[in-house]
Amino acid sequence: MAIIIPTINSCSGKITAGEKRLARIFESNLSDDAICWYDIPTGEAHLHPDFIVFSPEIGIFFIEVKDWFASRIKSICKSHLVYESQDGSITHQNPIEQVRRYAFETTNSLKKDPQLIQEKERYKGNFCLPYGYGVYLSNITRKQFNQLFPDETSKSVLPSELVICKDELTEFMNAEKITARLKKLIPHYFPFSVTSEQINRIRWILYPEIRIGNASQNSTDETDTTYKLSTPNIMKIMDTQQELLARSLGEGHRVIHGVAGSGKTLILLYRCQHLLKNSNVCQKPILVICYNITLARKLSALIRSQLPNANVKVIHFHSWCVRQVKFHNVPVKEKFEFPKNYEVALKEGFQSGKIPSEQYSAVLIDEGHDFDSEWLKILSKMTAQETNSLLFLYDDTQSIYKKRNALSFSLASVGIQAQGRTSILKLNYRNTQQILHFASGIAFNYLNAHCSEEFYYDKPDAGGDIGPYPIVKKLKTHEDEVNYVAQWLTKEHKNGIAWHDMAILCPSTKCLPDNIVKVLENNSIPFNLIIKSNDKKKYDPLENKVCIMPLPSSKGLEFHSVAVIDSCNSSSKEDDLSDDIKKLYVGFTRATRHLLVTFNRDNKLSEHIISTYEKMTDQHLVS
């Protein structure tokens, strides 16, 4: 089945009967590799064809759908058509001219990418795919069409070969006949092959909103033009499943349960863009809220770069809590310590009515697994009644702030209307397959052997690139670890990795060796110690320094190269190492390409890491 983006069911409010029928025909009869985009603004010019379809058997083609009846078409010329509706005569643009413009302008923009043009001498400079366009008349048969346009003059303004009539594509035809009919829309068909990279380049150009990041995130050179068509060798883009989910969320409350690295944050950013484009209903700000201070800083930087001047408030929960309490003059009881005192004040202020509900047009919650049920009860009431837009993203495995399993309550009990509106992302794209294999091997067998019977952690599926296997190194002392890590970071930088794309993570702030600052300075490694609350609030993901932070603070972040130092410094006082292993899993999955794990202790945690590593690699770990 072809991929229809967005899903047909999510378009119920706008899709016409003819469009739905055609979408069903595409979905059922085009190949699994085919992608069909419905009613999505295209390119920088925001062209708006009804359908753009990529098929590895046909090429790329553009379709306009008209649910017109033959008896109501009054006249037609090259530029326009007069149609008799219930409201009287309406002049429409000639659909052939309309779709021709979409096709030519779009393919011309695609041909600006050097990797999307042909190199063979005969066809040099032409687009790499066959392409065409046409009109689908969902209520007019071929016989009616021929009767309506009997002379050649009329047919020239609505060419017969570019018009698909109601009886020429039906649900009862087989895939071969449907493909053959669609190929007739391609005036110059030729055999072709296209790579997955080329398909992604087409998607990148057609739909800027699904691009990931910007040039400044991938280079230390401020003049870098990675994402210009002139130098397009590195392109990051949502995968088709992420795009499908993001575009098909619909309205109201939505929940996404996604594994680490599955693209939850990408979908959150896309959701912001979508809501801002459709903000006519409500002018209140959008609230993006998470648990971690550092993740809030990252989200804020991403939103500022992609959505400058947007009415979006990005904040971590306890900062939001304090602001609400202070702004609405809610008394704070001193018998509790921070932040508990403000949590209690927030709850009491909300229940008393001092803190109002419906403050935002939408609420987007990242790291939902770390939110308390009482917090969510309040946040679920913060959306304006006219929009009722809420997005809740979570991953049980990354719940490292709670002793119990995450979400030990139902979402319905906290006001999140999620029944039938939950999507699951199981594919990890962030990490290389080797990093994910290592992290999953360390985490999931142990966690599932030490959790209650009714709770089970599913291993994520690998969707990332191939890369080197993580390095696990046992050293004699803290000092040896720091020196080894410094040498490793220096080597990574010499290989072209920017300082800001590397991190040193440790189980807690107490685990940082005393000599780390001196060693890094001696090796001329710029670094940013992100330890205290103020450090986290000042965190800038683009400052060209190596980040040093405790594992919990790294949640939601990612780096090309990550060193997890003193990894076996266990905080568990019992035999159950689940909390330690969850933290390590979070740390390991921050690395997109290279991972180094060091330790100097002999304990149950080091035994688990050593035995698991040796089983997975069939290598003996040498100190």
N, C-alpha and C positions, 0 to 999 in steps of 0.2 A: 504493500500500500504506500502511496505517495504521502509525503508530509505536507499537510495544509497548515499554513501559518497566517493568522491564529487558527485555533481549532474552530470547526464549523459551529459547534454548540455555543462557543463563547461569543459568537457574532449575531445571536438571535435578535438583538435589538435593531440591527441595521441591514442585515443581508436580505436581498430580495429572493423571491421564489426561484427565479431563473438563475441567480448567482449560486444559490444553495444547490440546485440541481446540477449545475456544471461542476461545482466543487466536489460533490459526491462522485461524479463520473471520473474526475481527475484522481481523487483519492483511491477509488476502487480499481482503476485500470492502468494508471501509470506505474512505473517501477518503483521499488523501495527507495531508490536513490534520487527519485524526482522530488523537487521542492516547489511548492506552489504558494506564492504570497498573495493574500487577498486584501485589497483596499488599504494598502500601506503607502504613505507618502515616500517617494523615492528620490534619493540623491540630494545634493545641495539645493536643487531647484524645487524640491518637494512636488514632483510630478505625481499624479494620482491615478494610475491605471487600475481597473478592477482586478485584473489578475496578471501577475508575471510568473511564468512557469519555466523552470529549468528541468530538462529531461536529458539523461545521458544517451537516449536513443534519438531524440528529435533536435535538441539544441535549446535555445531560449526563445520564448514567444510571449506576446502581449495580447490580452483579450479584453475587449469591452463588451459588457453584457447589457442588452436592452430587452426589457419585458414588454415590448410594444406589441400591439395587435395591428394586423395588416389594414383593417378597415379604418383605423384612426390616423394613418399616415396620409397627410393631405398634399404635401409637396416636398421635393428634395432637390438640392443643387450641390455644387462642389463644397460649399462652405457650411451650409446649414440644412436643417430639416424642420418642417412644421408638423406638429403632432397635436391631435385633438384630445385633450384630457377632460376630466370632469369639471375643471376650472376654466375651460375654454382652450383656445389655440395657444400652444407654447412653442417657441422657437428653440431648437436644440442645435448644438454644433454637430455637423456631420460626424457620426461615430468613427467612420473610416479615417477621416482627417485627424480626429482626436487621437486615435490609437496609433496612427502613423507617426504623429509628433512624439508621443511617448516613446515609441520604439527607437526612432532615430536619435533623439536627444539622449536617451539612456545608453544606447550602444556607442554613441560618440564619446560619452564620458568614460565608458569602459575601455575604449581604445586608447585612452591617454595613458593607461598602464602598460608599460613595455612588455610585461609578462602575459598580457592578454591579447597580443597580436601575433599573427603568423609570421614565420621567418622564411618559409619557402619562397623562392624567387618569384614564382608565378602569382602567389597570393600575398606577397610581402606587404605588411602594413594593414591588412584586413583583420577584422575581429576573429578570434580563434574559434568561435562557435557559429554554426548556422543560426540565423535569427529571422523572425517574421512577426506578423501581427494579423489580427482579424477581429471580426465582430460576431458575437453569438446572439441570434434572435430567438429567444426562448419560447415565443408564442407564435412563430410564423414558420410554416412548412415551406419546403422548396417549391412546391406547386403554387402556393400563395405568393411567394416571392417573385416567381416568374410572371405570374399574372399581374402583380403590382408594378413590375418594371419590365414591360414587354419589349421596349425598344432599346437599341444599343446606347443611345444618348443617356437614358436614365441609368442603365447598368454601369456606365463608365464612372458615375459618381458614387456608386455603391457596388464595386466590382464583385461579380458572382463568386469568384474563387476565394475571395477574402471574407466571405460571409458564410457562417455555419448556421444552418437552419435547425429548427426544432427537431425534425426527423432525421437529421444527419449525425447527431450524437445522442444516443439514448442509453439508459441504464441497462438495456437488454443486449447491447452490442458487445462483442468480445474485445479484448485489449488490442489485438492486432488491427482490427478495423478502426478502432478509435485512434490508434497511433498513426495509421495510414492517413486518416482524414486530417489530423493535426499537422502532419508533414506537408500537406498541400498549402499550408500557410507560409511555408518557408520557400521563397522564390528561388534561392540558390543553395540547395542542400548539398552537402559534401560529407563524406565519412570523417569522423573526428574522434579524438580522445581528449579527455580533460582530467587534470589531476585534482586531488582534494585541495591542494594549495591554491589552484586557480579558482576553484569554486568559492573558497573563502575570500579570495581577492574580489570576486564579483560581489559577494555579500557585503564586504567591507566598504566598497564604493557605493553600492545601492542604498545601504542603510547605515548612515553614520552613527545612529544611536546605539548600535550593538558593538561598536568598537570598544576595546578595553584600553584604558590608560591613554597616555600621550607620550610624546618623544622625551620629555624631561624625565620620565620615570625610567628610561632605559639608557641614558647616556649622561656622562659628566660634562659633555660639551653643550653649552647653552645655545649654540647655533645649529644643533643637530636637527635634521629634517627627516627623521625616520619615517614619519607618517605622511610625507608628501609623496605624490605619485611618481616624482622623479627618482626617489630612492626608497622603493617600497619593499625592501628585502625582509623587514621584520614587521609583521602585522599580528596583533592580538585581537581576537574577536570571539564573541560568544559562539559556542557550538550550536548546532541547529536545535538540539533538545532544550538548551537553555533559552534560546530565542523563542522557541515554541511556547515554553512555559511562561516566559516574561510577557509575551504578547497576548496570552490566553487567560490571564488571571481574572479578567472581568472586574466587576464592582463588588462592594461590600467587604466582608471579612474574608481573608485568605491566609492559609497556613502553608509553610514550606518546611518540610523535615528533610534536611540535606546533610550528607556527610561532609567532613572537612575537605575543603578544596573543590567542592562541587559547583561553586558559582553563586552561592546565596547572596553575597554582597553585590555581585554584578546585577542580579535580578532586583535587588533593593534600589540600586542606582537607576536602573531602567524604569522602575516603578515611579521614582521621583520625577523623571523626565515626562513620563506618560501623564501623571497627575497634574504637573504644571501646565502641560499643553491643553488639558481639559479642565482648567480651574475656573471656568466661567460660573459654575454653580456656587462656589464658595470662595471668598477672598481671604479666608483665614490661613495662617501659615501651615506648612507641613512639618510635623515633628518626626525626626529620625533619632531614635534613642537606643542606646546599648549599655552594657554593664561596664566595660573597660574604658578607662580614660584614654589610653593610647589608641584604641580602635576608634573612639570618637574623634580624635585628632586626625586619624587617617581618613575616615569618612568625610570629615569636614573639608580636608584638603582636596579629596576627589570631587566632591560636589562643587566646591568653589571653582575648580579647574574646568569642569564640564558644564556647570550651570551657574555661571557668574551672575550675581545680583538676584538669584532666585530666592523666593520667600520660603526658605527651608531652615529650620532650626535643628542643628545637630548637637547632641549633648549626651553625656553619660548619666545614668539614672540618679546617682546621689547629688550631682550638681543640679539637675532639674528639680529634685526634691527640695534642696535648700532654697533655690530661687522661688519656688512656689510658696513655700512656708514664709519666707521673708517678704515677698511681694504682697501677699494677702494678710500680713500681720497676724499670723497664727502663733500663739504662745508655744514655746519649746520647754518641755519639762527637763529639768537638770538631773533627775534621778537616773536617766539613761546616758550612756556614753555615745559619742558620735560614731557611726551615723544613725544608730538606733533611735536617738532622740528626735532626729528629723523625720525618720520613717514614721514614728508614732504621731508626730505633729501633722504630717501630711495626711495620714489616715483620718485623724480627728477633724482636721480642717475640711477635708472633703466631705465627711459624713455630716458635718454641721452646716455645710453650704458656704463656708467662707472661701473655700477654693472651688471655683465653678467648674462644671463639666463643659464639654463641647468647645474647647478652646482652639481646636485645630481642624483643618479640612481633612487631614489624614494623619494617622499614626503608623509609623513603620518601626518595628521592634526587631533589632538584630541581637544575637546571643540570647534569645528568649529562654533557653534552658537554664540560665543563671538568675532569672527573675523570680522573686517570691510571688506567691499567689495573691497576696494583698496588694502588691504593686500593680499587678496585671488587672485586678478588679477596678482600680482607679484609671489606669491607662485605657482600658477598653471603653470607658465612658468619656474619653477626651475627644472623640471624633464628632464633628458637627452632624446633626441629625439628617441634614439634607444630603450629605455625602456618605456617612457611615463607612468610611474607608479605613481598613486596618490590615496591615501585613505583619505576620508573626513568623520569624525564622528561627529555627533551633536545630541542635544536634546533641543527642543524649551523651555521646562519647566525650564531648568537650565540656561537660558539666563538671568543673573542678572546684567550684566554690561551695558545693553542698555535700554533706556527708551521705545523704540519702540519694536515691536515683532521681535524676531530673524529671520534672513534670510528674510528680507523684499525685497530681490532681488533674481533673478533667478540664479541658479548655472551656467547655460550656459553663463550668462552675465559676469561672472568672469573667464571664461575659463575652468570650470570643466565640462567635457563631461559626464553627469550623466544620460542622457535619457536611460531608460531601464536597468540601472545599479545600481539602488537604492534598498537596502534591509532594511526592517523594523524589529526591535526587540521590541516586546511589553511586553515580560515577564521579570519581575524583579526577579532576583535570590539573590541579595545581602541581602536584608532585610527580617526579619521574616514577615509573613503575617500580624501580628498585627501592626508592625511598619509601613508597607506600607499602611494598612487600615487607620491608624491615619494620616500619612503624606498626603495621597491622599484626605482624608476627609477635612483636613484643607485647602488644596491647590485648588483642581480642581473645586469644585462647585463655589468657590469665583472667581477664575480666569476666568472661562467660563462665569460668569455673568457680568464680567467687561472687556471683550475684544470685539473687533469689530466682526460684524456678519460673515465676511468671514474667521475668524480665530477661531480655536477651539482646546482645549487641550484634547487629549485622555488620559484616565486613564490607567496606566500600569496594566497588569495582574499579579497576585501574583504567583510566582513560588518558593518562599522561604520556609523555615521551619516554624513550629509552635513555638511560643515563648511567653514570658510574654507581656502583653499590656504595652505601654509606661506609665511612671509615670508623671503626670502633677501636679505641686505643686505651689500654690500661697503662697508667704511669705511676711512678712511686710517690710523688708528692704533688701538692697544689701548685708549687712553683714550676714543677716539670710540665704540668698541664698548661699553665699560662704561656710558658715559653714555646711549647709545641703549637698551641693555638695561634700565637703571634706569627710564627713561621708560616703556618698554613694560610692565614689571612694575607700575609705579604705575597705569597705565591699566587693566591687567587687574584689579587690586585694586579700583579704583573701579567696575568692572563686576561686582563681587560675588564675585570669586575669592579664596578664603582664601589667606593667605600660604603655609601648609603644602602647598597644592595647586599650588605653582609651584616650578620648579627652574632653576638655572643649571648647565649641564654644560660641561666643557672636556675636550679630548683627554687631558690629563694634569695633574698638580699644577703642573708647570713652566709650563703655559700660562696660569695665572691672572695677570691684569694686576696690577701693584703697587698700583694705585689703587682696586681693587674695593671694599675695605673702607670706605675714606673716602667713595667715591661713594654706596654704599648707605646708610651712616650719614647722610650729608647729605640723602638723599631719604627718611629715616625708614622705610627698608625693613628689617624684622627679618630676620636671616639666620643660618644655621647652617653654618659651614665644616666640611665633612666630608672631611678630607684625610688625617689620620694614623689609625693603627690604633685609637687610643683614641677618636677622634672617631666612628669607625664603630661601635664597641662601645656608645657612648652614644646612638646615633641613635634618636630617637623619631619615628615617622612622623606622630604627631598633634601634635607641638610646633608651634605656629603661627608658623613661620619659613620663609623661602625656603631651600631646600637648595642648597648649592653643593658640587659634587663632581665628580671626574673621571669620564669616560664609563664606564670599566669598573665603577666602584662602583655605577652606576645600574641594573645588570642586575637584572631581576625587579621593579623599582619602576615606578610610574606616577604621572603628575601631569597635572592639567588643562592647564597651560601650561608649556612648556619652552623655554628659550633655550639654544642650543648656541653657545658663544662661542669665538672663535679656531679655528673648525672646520677650517681648512686648515693647521693646524700639523702637518705630517706627520712621523711618526717613521720612515718608510721611507727606508732608505739606497739602496734599489735602485729600479728602474723599476716594480716591482710594488707597487701601492697597496692590495692586498687587506686587509692588517691595518688600515690606516687606515679603509678603507671599512666593514669589519665593525664597528669601534668606532662610526662615525657612524650606521650602521644601528641599532645598539643604542640610541644616544642619541635618534635621531629617533623611534623607536617607543616611547619613554617617554611621549610627549605624547598625551593622549587627545583634546584638542580644538584647542589652539593651539600652533603651533611657529614659533619664530624661529631663523634660522640666520645668524650673522654671521661675517665674516672680514676680514682686512686684508692678506693675503699674495697674491703672484702666484707660483704654482707649478703643478705638474701636477695636484695635487689640486683647487686652485681652478679650473683650466681644466675639469676633469671636472665639477665641480658647476655651474659657469656654463653650460657647453654643454648638460648634461642638463636643467637648469632651463629654459633658453630653448626647448629642443625640446618639453618637456612642457607649457609654459604658452603657447608662441608669443608670449612677451614678451621684450624686450631688457632684460637686467639693468643697471640704472643705479646707479652708485655714489652 
